[in-house]
Amino acid sequence: MGPPKNAARKDALGRSHSPNLEVSEAEDKSANILELLPWDQEQECNIILSGIEVKTNMDKPLQKLFAEVAPTYEMVNHVLTFGLDRRWRKKAARLAAARGGFRWLDVCSGTGEFAGTLAELAPRGGSVISLDFCPPMLARATARAGRIRLLFVIGNARHLPFATDSLDLITISFATRNINLSRPILVQEFAEFRRVLKPEGTFVNLETSQPRPRWIRSLFHVYVSLVVKYAGRWLSGSRAGYVYLASTIPRFHDARELKEIIDEAGLDTILVKRLSLGIAAIHVARKPGVHSVR
């Protein structure tokens, strides 16, 4: 037997929604945003604030790993980077917001720290969408929902649930290396971002990088292997989480290589900004206009 007709149901975060209750102001606001957003109905996603739940195919082991680190994720990042990650996010968000537009998407948004910063910079009437594949991460992100036009979506970054040429801005911070380290797969990923961006739309990538001086790079890798791995495990209580996260940093592409990958996907990189001796980098790229010739 199925559930009673008027039984309360739970959304992707396990929160109850009763059909007999009036829609809250937040839910009503998100529903209005949904009417404006160009959802691609062929893709599968979960829209948290609207209470809509649709099946989605995800990488279950990786979901489980990020679910483990979710409660302490932001705190551990701040401690391990000595607070530099906050400065890097603010710098990247300002660069992203300066490109304009009204429909902004933060991919692999995690606990929503970057999306929250974007929301504070969004223009009046703008919408910021926070998309991630891990419900426990987004459960923490919803605490930022009081800020302007912040909507949360559970979805797969490799198959975005948006129509072609529909978004003004896509951002991703400290998650590109978790998508995949393979150049061909990253090209496919960035091509998906290019698909949903409007002509002249902007892509901003903030990620760890590789310092150019060999001695700084070596010291950075030693710090990651000894401090990030073990301190991250101690602070978070997740051994697997920080073994994995620490393993991706030394193997990720340097700023020049990442620029080449972004360009290969059909985007035009217009700015590469190395941060803190090159241990992180911001890439700003644009989707060519309708009449652009590559």
N, C-alpha and C positions, 0 to 999 in steps of 0.2 A: 504493500500500500504506500502511496505517496504521502507527503506531509499535508496536514489540514490546509484548506484553502487560505485561511487567514493566519497561518502560523508565521511567527517571526522567522526571518532568514538571516544568514550571516554572509557578509561580504568577504573579499579575499583576505582581510585582516582578522576575520573572526568576530567582527562587531555585528550585533544584532540590528536588523532593520524590520520593523513591523509595518505591514501594509495598512494598518489602522491608524498609524501616527501621521500627523501632518509633516510635510517635508520641511526640514530646518532651513534657516536662511542660507547656511553654507552649502547645503545640498542643492537648494534652488538656484544659487548663484552658479554652481558648477554645471547644473543642467543647462542654464542659459549659455554658458560658455560652450558646452558640447554642441548646442545647436549651431554655433558659429564655426566650430572647428571642422576641418575637412577630413573626417575619419574615412579611411579606406576600409570598407566593410568586408573585403576579402581577407584582411589580416585579422589575427586573433589577439585579443588583449583583455585585460581586466581594468575597468575604470573604477577606482576605489571610491571616490567621493560620491559618485552617482549611484553606487550600489549595484552596478551592472557587473556580472561575473561571467566570463567566457573562458573556455579552456584555452590553454596556451602551451606550446611545447618548449621546454626550457632544458638547460643543462643542470640536471638535478644535483649531481655531486658538488658543482660550483655554487648552486643555490644554497645547499646545506652549509658549505664552508662560510659563505658570507652571512648566513643566518647566525652562525656561531659568534662572529666578531661584531655583529651589529650593535650590541649594547654598549661597547666601549670604543667603537670604531673612530669616532671623531676625537675623543680624548687621546687615544694612542697616537693618532696622526699628529696631533699638536705637540705631544711630548717628544716623539721621535724626530720631528723636524725643528724642534725648539721654537715652535710657533710660526716658522717660515711659511708653512702651507697656507695659513690664513692670509698672509701678505700676497702670496702668489695668486690665490683665488680672487682676491679683491682686484688685483691688477688685471687678471684675465677677464673678469666680469666687466670692468670699466671699458676695456678694449671691445668686448662683445657688444655692450650697450651702446657704444658710440656709433655702431654701424646702423642703428635704427631698426624700424619695423615694429610690428605689433604681435606677431605670433612666434614665440620663442620656445624651443625645446631643449631641455637638459637631459642628455642620454646617459644611461648608467649612473643615475643620479644618487644612488645610495641613500644616505640619511638626509639628503636634500640641502646640504650646507651650501653648495654652489648655487642651486636653484633659488634658495632663500636670498642670497646676495643679489642674484639677477632680478628677483621680484622687487627688491628695494630700488632698483635702477630702472625698472620698466616704465614706459610712458603711460600716461593716463589712457585707459581703455585697452592697454596691452594685456596679453595672457602669457603666463609662464607655465609650461608643462614639465613635470618631473617624472621621468620614465625610468623604471628599473625592473629587473627580473626577480628580485628578492623581496617578498612581502614583509619580512621582519625589518628590513632596511627602511622600506617606505612607511612602515608603521611608525617609525621614529621621525620620519620626515614630515608626517602629517601635523606634528606639533607646530610647524611653521605655517599652517594653513590660514592663520589669521591675516597673513600678509596679502597684498593685492594679487588677485587673479592667479593664485597658485593651485594648480590641479595635478593630481597624482594618478599615474597610469602604470599598471604592471604590464610589461611588454618586452619583446625581444628586440634588441638593438639591431640584429641582423635582418629583421623583417619588420620594419616600422609600420604601425597601423595608421598611416597617413597617406593622403592622396599625393600624387606627383605634383611638384611645383606649388606646394601649399604653405611652407613655413619660411619665415624671414631669417631665422637664426637657429643654428644647432650648436650646442656646446657639449663638451665632455671633459671631465677633469679626473686625472689619476685613475682612469679605467681603460684606456686604449690598450695598454699592455695586458689587461685581463681578458680582453676580447680574444686576442690571439697574438702570438709573436711572429707568425708567418707573414711574410710580405704579401703573397698572393691573397691570403684571406683578409688582410687589412685593406688591400686595394678594393676587394669586394665590399667590405664594410663601409669604406668611405664613399664608394659608388652608390650605396644605398642612401647615405646621407645626402649625396648630391641629388639623387632622385627626388627626394621630398622637399628640397630647398627650392624656393622661387628663383628664377633668373636674377642674378645679382645678389642672391642671398648669401649669408655669411656662415662659415664654419670656424669655430674656435676650439682648439685642442690644447689643454694644459696637461703635461705629463712629465714624469721623471725622464731624465736624459743622461747623456754621457759627457762628462767634462772633457774638453779637448786636450789639456796637458796630461800626459800619461801619469805623472805622479799624483795629481789630484784625483784622476779616475781610479787609480789603485787604492788610494786612501778611502775614497767613497765606497768602493766595493768591499773593502775590509769592514767599514762601519756597517754596511748593510748586512754582511754575513755574520758579524758578531753581535751587533747591537740590535738592529731591526728584528732579526730572527728571534733572538732570545729575550730581549726586553719586551718585544711585542707579545710573545707567548706569555711572559710573566704578567704583563699588565692586563691582557685580554682574557687569559685563561684558555686560549685556543692554540694548541700546538700546531695543528694542521694549517690554520689560517695564516699564520705569519711565516711558516716554512714556505708556503706557496707564494705569498706576497713578496717575501724577500728574494725568492728565486727568480722572479720575473724582472726585477730591477736591473741587475747587471747584464741581462741578456737582451734588453730592449734596445731599439735603434737610437742612434744619436740624432741630433737635430737636423743635420743635413740629409741623412737617410730618410727620416720621417717626412721631410719636405718632398723628397722625390716620390715617396709612396702616395702622399696626398695628391700631388700633381698627376701621377699616373692614373688616379681614379677619376680624373676629369675636372678637378678643382684647380683653381689658380692661387697658389700661395702668395700672399702680398706682404706678409710680415713673419719673421722668425725672431723671437726675443728670448735669448738665453738668460736664465735666472740663477743667481747665487753660484757663480763660478761654473755654471753649466750643468748643475745637478738636476735642473728642471728646465723646461722650455715651453713657451707659448707659440703656437702656430695659428695664424689668422689666414684664412683662405676664402675665396669667393667662388660662387658658381657663375660661369660665364653667362652673359646676357643672351637674349634670343638671337641677336645678330652678330655675336662674337664669333671670330674664326680662330680656332686653336692651331 
